[in-house]
Amino acid sequence: MIRMSDDGSGQQEEMLRRFKREVDIWSRLKHRNILPFIGVCEDLAPLPVLISLFYKFGHIGKYLNKNPDVNRGELILGVASGLEFLHNNGVVHGDLKVASTVPPIFRRALRPTLTKCVGG
């Protein structure tokens, strides 16, 4: 949860502006290695939240712990493909780390997926 004051400092307006920008950018990104954007929910929490698919394996680190024999080279290529797509579209991933990369949906199709994209 994000906490912010409405003390007239403009913090809330800036956060909402950045949120809308994130929605605009993410909603236009269509690539097999980018987490699909589902929508926005405005009545779940005090602030709107972004909605995406739920991955039961968690982030890619947890997936690798449970599947140690998976082809890691294929996973790396998937992450690189997603990053290349982002960069080719003027988007910078603002927080690339293990926890922002989810494993493939189907074991046959090794497609790690990136989350948390921020426009460049």
URPE-V941019 format. One record per residue. SS is DSSP state (@ for helix, = for strand, . for the rest). D_LAST is the distance of its C-alpha to the last C-alpha in Angstrom with 2 decimals. Layout:
ss | d_last
SS | D_LAST
SS | D_LAST
This chain:
ss | d_last
. | 24.46
. | 22.47
. | 24.90
. | 24.34
. | 26.90
. | 27.48
. | 29.08
. | 27.82
. | 25.14
. | 22.38
@ | 20.94
@ | 21.61
@ | 20.12
@ | 16.83
@ | 16.79
@ | 17.64
@ | 14.99
@ | 12.27
@ | 14.39
@ | 14.60
@ | 10.88
@ | 10.86
@ | 13.95
@ | 12.75
@ | 9.89
@ | 12.23
@ | 15.22
@ | 14.12
. | 13.50
. | 16.94
. | 17.70
. | 20.60
. | 18.64
= | 16.25
. | 18.02
. | 19.12
= | 18.32
= | 21.74
= | 21.28
= | 21.62
= | 24.83
. | 25.78
. | 29.27
. | 28.94
. | 27.91
. | 27.76
. | 24.06
. | 22.46
= | 21.39
= | 19.28
= | 21.66
= | 21.33
. | 24.00
. | 26.12
. | 26.75
. | 30.22
. | 29.67
. | 27.00
= | 24.36
@ | 24.89
@ | 26.83
@ | 29.41
@ | 29.62
@ | 30.40
@ | 33.00
@ | 34.74
. | 34.39
. | 34.91
. | 36.00
. | 32.89
. | 31.49
@ | 28.68
@ | 27.78
@ | 27.01
@ | 24.81
@ | 22.85
@ | 22.49
@ | 21.21
@ | 18.45
@ | 17.60
@ | 17.72
@ | 15.29
@ | 12.75
@ | 13.50
@ | 12.99
@ | 9.51
@ | 8.58
@ | 10.81
. | 9.04
. | 5.59
= | 4.74
= | 5.15
= | 8.48
. | 9.09
. | 12.81
. | 14.31
. | 18.06
@ | 21.27
@ | 21.17
@ | 17.85
= | 19.34
= | 22.18
. | 25.06
. | 26.08
. | 27.70
= | 30.68
. | 32.17
. | 33.00
= | 29.45
. | 27.48
. | 23.99
. | 22.05
= | 19.19
= | 15.90
. | 15.15
. | 12.84
= | 9.42
= | 6.56
= | 3.76
. | 0.00
